[in-house]
């Protein structure tokens, strides 16, 4: 039997007509199944991967978000902590995860600053990830040791100019937002700061309280209690507007330094190539979850403001953040 007479024979139909009809039938049969598969997503638990330890502002945000989204999506969401290398380990893990929307990276501003500093050569954020949603943010606040006598932005600038190379500025690690925020401030003010890196914000705050360093650009969520108790002095928030959590603290814009915004944000990223239907569903659920009264209450206690926006808006914001901090990093090398 030849290959020709092994196939289906339809009287009065040419081979081309038969093939065209077969393609049409296949498309007709597959379309409903594809639509059904998309409509059924998600059909199993999701995983939010956090690059920091439990109890951090990022972890708390992820758990509040996961609880709200789970109710909306009708699936359990497991929060996994994979700390290390400023969240680079978690980023690497998610970038290599299946592109099915079930594994998402809880990114932060550290993701953008790492890209700016090129401290994680294995990852290109804009190439390896798809933006899902910007979910929350908190202010960065310039705080000073009470022993320093610094109470305003003007005080800090004058002191740095009077005693060049002597003003000690803590940070939570080279390339972190506290480091780059301080560098951005120094570039704008025309001063030089002596950067003192620490393993994390808690250690930096401890030395600030003890007077071993003079200033620190800290996440507001880290120092709200110390500001309230008078253990550290809040000088200004690194933003255009005052922080909701610190309404009595002036912004950098009010202090005469506009466009100095170092707000710390948390967002969701999916592996590049993840189906848009999954991305859109998670983003829509994130927006609803972040504006639920329970989420607003839980986050406000941590000094965090809920957001929740579209993949398109977060993608544009992420790109602008990487460009902005890349310029700051370039200025450090010049």
C-alpha positions as CSV (number, residue, x, y, z in Angstrom):
1,X,0.0,0.0,0.0
2,X,1.4,3.4,-1.0
3,X,1.5,6.5,1.2
4,X,-1.1,8.1,-1.0
5,X,-3.8,5.5,-0.6
6,X,-3.2,5.2,3.2
7,X,-4.8,8.6,3.8
8,X,-8.5,9.5,3.9
9,X,-10.1,9.7,0.5
10,X,-13.1,12.0,0.0
11,X,-14.7,11.7,-3.4
12,X,-14.6,15.0,-5.4
13,X,-12.2,16.7,-3.0
14,X,-8.5,17.6,-3.9
15,X,-5.7,17.0,-1.3
16,X,-5.4,20.8,-0.8
17,X,-9.1,21.1,0.0
18,X,-8.9,18.3,2.4
19,X,-5.9,19.8,4.2
20,X,-7.6,23.2,4.4
21,X,-10.7,21.6,5.9
22,X,-8.6,19.7,8.4
23,X,-6.9,22.9,9.6
24,X,-10.3,24.6,10.0
25,X,-11.7,21.8,12.0
26,X,-8.6,21.7,14.3
27,X,-8.9,25.4,14.9
28,X,-12.6,25.1,15.6
29,X,-12.1,22.3,18.1
30,X,-9.1,23.9,19.8
31,X,-10.6,27.4,20.3
32,X,-13.2,26.3,22.9
33,X,-10.7,24.2,24.8
34,X,-8.3,27.1,24.9
35,X,-11.0,29.5,26.1
36,X,-12.0,27.0,28.7
37,X,-8.5,26.6,29.9
38,X,-8.0,30.3,30.2
39,X,-11.3,30.8,32.0
40,X,-10.4,28.0,34.5
41,X,-7.2,29.7,35.5
42,X,-6.1,29.3,38.3
43,X,-6.9,25.7,38.9
44,X,-4.3,25.1,41.7
45,X,-2.4,27.1,44.4
46,X,-0.2,30.0,43.5
47,X,3.2,30.7,45.1
48,X,4.5,34.2,46.0
49,X,8.3,34.2,46.4
50,X,9.7,36.7,48.8
51,X,13.4,37.6,48.8
52,X,13.5,38.6,52.5
53,X,13.0,37.0,55.9
54,X,9.6,36.6,57.6
55,X,8.4,39.7,59.5
56,X,10.0,42.3,57.1
57,X,7.8,44.9,55.4
58,X,8.0,43.0,52.1
59,X,7.0,39.7,53.8
60,X,4.1,41.4,55.6
61,X,2.9,43.0,52.4
62,X,3.1,39.7,50.6
63,X,1.0,37.9,53.2
64,X,-1.7,40.6,53.3
65,X,-1.8,40.5,49.5
66,X,-1.9,36.7,49.4
67,X,-4.8,36.5,51.9
68,X,-6.9,39.0,49.9
69,X,-6.1,37.5,46.5
70,X,-6.7,34.0,47.6
71,X,-10.3,34.9,48.4
72,X,-10.8,36.6,45.1
73,X,-9.1,34.0,42.9
74,X,-10.6,31.0,44.8
75,X,-7.2,29.4,45.3
76,X,-4.7,29.1,48.1
77,X,-1.6,31.4,47.8
78,X,1.5,30.1,49.5
79,X,4.1,32.7,50.5
80,X,7.6,31.3,50.3
81,X,10.7,33.1,51.8
82,X,13.9,32.7,49.9
83,X,16.1,35.4,51.4
84,X,19.6,36.2,50.3
85,X,21.7,38.5,48.1
86,X,19.3,41.4,48.5
87,X,16.4,39.2,47.0
88,X,18.5,38.1,44.0
89,X,18.2,34.5,44.9
90,X,14.4,34.8,44.9
91,X,14.5,36.7,41.6
92,X,16.7,33.9,40.0
93,X,14.3,31.2,41.2
94,X,11.2,32.9,39.8
95,X,12.8,33.9,36.5
96,X,13.5,30.2,35.9
97,X,10.1,29.0,37.1
98,X,7.4,27.6,34.6
99,X,5.7,30.4,32.7
100,X,2.2,29.5,33.8
101,X,1.4,32.3,36.3
102,X,1.5,30.1,39.4
103,X,4.9,31.3,40.6
104,X,5.3,35.1,41.1
105,X,8.2,37.2,42.5
106,X,7.4,39.8,45.2
107,X,9.7,42.4,43.9
108,X,10.8,45.6,45.7
109,X,12.8,48.7,44.9
110,X,15.8,46.6,45.6
111,X,15.1,44.8,42.3
112,X,15.4,48.1,40.5
113,X,18.5,49.3,42.4
114,X,20.2,45.9,41.8
115,X,19.6,46.3,38.1
116,X,20.9,49.9,38.3
117,X,24.1,48.7,40.0
118,X,24.2,45.5,37.9
119,X,24.8,43.5,41.0
120,X,22.9,40.5,39.7
121,X,24.4,39.7,36.2
122,X,22.2,36.7,35.9
123,X,19.0,38.8,35.7
124,X,17.8,41.5,33.4
125,X,14.5,42.7,35.0
126,X,13.0,44.1,31.9
127,X,13.9,41.0,29.8
128,X,13.3,38.2,32.3
129,X,10.1,39.4,34.0
130,X,6.6,40.6,33.1
131,X,5.1,43.3,35.3
132,X,1.9,42.3,37.1
133,X,1.0,45.0,39.7
134,X,2.6,47.7,41.9
135,X,0.9,46.8,45.2
136,X,2.2,49.0,48.0
137,X,4.8,51.6,49.0
138,X,6.3,53.2,52.0
139,X,8.3,56.4,52.4
140,X,12.1,56.6,52.9
141,X,12.8,59.0,55.7
142,X,16.0,60.8,56.5
143,X,16.6,60.3,60.2
144,X,19.3,61.7,62.4
145,X,20.9,60.7,65.7
146,X,19.7,63.0,68.6
147,X,23.4,63.4,69.5
148,X,24.2,64.9,66.1
149,X,22.1,68.0,66.7
150,X,20.8,67.8,63.2
151,X,17.1,68.7,62.9
152,X,16.7,69.9,59.3
153,X,17.9,69.2,55.7
154,X,19.7,72.6,55.8
155,X,21.5,71.5,59.0
156,X,22.7,68.3,57.3
157,X,24.0,70.2,54.2
158,X,25.7,72.9,56.3
159,X,27.4,70.3,58.5
160,X,28.6,68.3,55.5
161,X,30.1,71.4,53.9
162,X,31.7,72.6,57.1
163,X,33.3,69.2,57.8
164,X,33.8,67.5,54.5
165,X,34.5,63.8,54.7
166,X,33.3,63.6,58.4
167,X,29.5,63.2,58.2
168,X,28.8,59.5,58.7
169,X,25.8,58.2,56.9
170,X,24.6,54.6,57.6
171,X,23.1,52.4,54.9
172,X,21.7,48.8,54.8
173,X,24.2,47.6,52.2
174,X,26.0,48.8,49.1
175,X,23.5,49.3,46.3
176,X,20.4,49.3,48.6
177,X,17.9,52.1,48.4
178,X,19.2,53.6,51.6
179,X,22.7,53.8,50.0
180,X,21.4,55.2,46.7
181,X,19.0,57.6,48.3
182,X,21.8,59.0,50.3
183,X,23.9,59.3,47.2
184,X,21.1,61.0,45.3
185,X,20.7,63.5,48.2
186,X,24.5,64.1,48.2
187,X,24.6,64.7,44.4
188,X,21.7,67.1,44.5
189,X,23.1,69.0,47.6
190,X,26.6,69.1,46.3
191,X,28.1,67.4,49.3
192,X,30.1,64.3,50.2
193,X,28.9,61.8,52.7
194,X,30.9,59.0,54.4
195,X,28.9,55.9,53.7
196,X,28.8,53.2,56.4
197,X,27.3,50.0,55.3
198,X,25.4,47.6,57.6
199,X,24.0,44.1,57.1
200,X,20.5,45.6,57.4
201,X,18.3,48.5,58.6
202,X,17.9,47.3,62.2
203,X,21.7,47.3,62.8
204,X,22.0,50.7,61.2
205,X,19.2,52.1,63.4
206,X,20.9,50.7,66.5
207,X,24.1,52.5,65.7
208,X,22.2,55.7,64.8
209,X,20.5,55.6,68.2
210,X,23.9,55.1,69.9
211,X,25.3,58.1,68.0
212,X,28.0,56.1,66.2
213,X,26.6,57.4,62.8
214,X,24.9,60.8,62.2
215,X,22.2,60.1,59.6
216,X,20.4,57.3,57.8
217,X,17.9,57.1,55.0
218,X,15.6,54.5,56.5
219,X,12.3,52.8,55.4
220,X,9.6,54.6,57.4
221,X,8.2,51.3,58.5
222,X,11.5,50.6,60.3
223,X,11.8,53.7,62.4
224,X,8.2,54.8,63.1
225,X,8.4,53.6,66.7
226,X,11.8,55.1,67.3
227,X,10.7,58.5,65.9
228,X,7.6,58.4,68.1
229,X,9.7,57.7,71.2
230,X,12.3,60.3,70.4
231,X,15.2,57.8,69.9
232,X,15.9,59.2,66.4
233,X,15.0,62.6,64.8
234,X,12.9,62.5,61.6
235,X,14.5,65.2,59.3
236,X,12.5,64.8,56.1
237,X,10.8,62.2,54.0
238,X,12.5,61.5,50.6
239,X,9.4,62.3,48.6
240,X,7.3,65.0,47.0
241,X,4.6,64.8,49.7
242,X,4.5,64.1,53.3
243,X,4.1,60.4,54.3
244,X,0.7,59.4,55.7
245,X,2.4,57.5,58.5
246,X,4.5,60.7,59.4
247,X,2.2,63.6,58.7
248,X,4.3,66.0,60.9
249,X,7.6,65.3,59.0
250,X,8.3,67.7,56.1
251,X,9.0,66.3,52.6
252,X,12.3,66.9,50.7
253,X,10.3,69.0,48.3
254,X,9.2,71.2,51.2
255,X,12.9,71.4,52.3
256,X,13.8,72.8,48.9
257,X,14.9,69.6,47.2
258,X,12.1,68.6,44.7
259,X,12.3,65.4,42.6
260,X,14.1,63.6,45.4
261,X,11.8,60.6,45.7
262,X,13.2,57.4,47.2
263,X,9.9,55.7,48.1
264,X,10.2,52.0,48.8
265,X,7.7,49.9,46.8
266,X,6.5,46.3,46.6
267,X,5.2,44.8,43.4
268,X,4.5,41.5,41.7
269,X,6.5,40.2,38.7
270,X,5.9,37.0,36.7
271,X,8.4,35.1,34.5
272,X,8.6,36.6,31.0
273,X,6.3,34.7,28.7
274,X,3.6,34.1,31.3
275,X,0.1,34.1,29.6
276,X,-1.5,37.6,29.7
277,X,-4.7,36.1,31.0
278,X,-3.0,34.9,34.2
279,X,-1.2,38.3,34.6
280,X,-4.4,40.2,34.2
281,X,-6.3,38.1,36.7
282,X,-3.6,38.4,39.3
283,X,-3.4,42.2,38.7
284,X,-7.1,42.7,38.9
285,X,-7.3,40.7,42.2
286,X,-4.3,42.6,43.6
287,X,-6.1,45.9,43.1
288,X,-9.2,44.7,44.8
289,X,-7.3,43.0,47.6
290,X,-5.1,46.1,48.4
291,X,-8.1,48.4,48.7
292,X,-10.1,46.1,51.1
293,X,-10.5,47.7,54.5
294,X,-8.7,44.9,56.3
295,X,-5.6,45.3,54.0
296,X,-5.6,49.1,54.4
297,X,-5.7,48.7,58.2
298,X,-3.0,46.0,58.3
299,X,-0.6,47.9,56.0
300,X,-1.1,51.3,57.6
301,X,0.1,49.9,60.9
302,X,3.4,49.1,59.1
303,X,3.6,52.6,57.5
304,X,2.7,51.1,54.1
305,X,0.3,52.6,51.6
306,X,-1.7,50.2,49.4
307,X,-1.7,50.7,45.7
308,X,-2.7,47.9,43.2
309,X,-2.5,48.9,39.6
310,X,-2.4,47.5,36.0
311,X,0.4,45.6,34.4
312,X,0.9,48.4,31.9
313,X,1.2,51.1,34.6
314,X,3.6,49.0,36.7
315,X,5.7,48.2,33.6
316,X,6.2,51.9,32.9
317,X,6.9,52.6,36.5
318,X,9.5,49.8,36.8
319,X,11.3,51.0,33.7
320,X,11.4,54.6,35.0
321,X,12.8,53.4,38.4
322,X,15.6,51.4,36.7
323,X,16.5,54.4,34.6
324,X,16.5,56.8,37.5
325,X,18.6,54.7,39.8
326,X,21.0,53.8,36.9
327,X,21.6,57.6,36.5
328,X,22.4,57.8,40.2
329,X,24.8,54.8,40.1
330,X,26.5,56.4,37.1
331,X,27.0,59.6,39.0
332,X,28.7,57.6,41.8
333,X,31.4,56.4,39.4
334,X,32.1,59.8,37.8
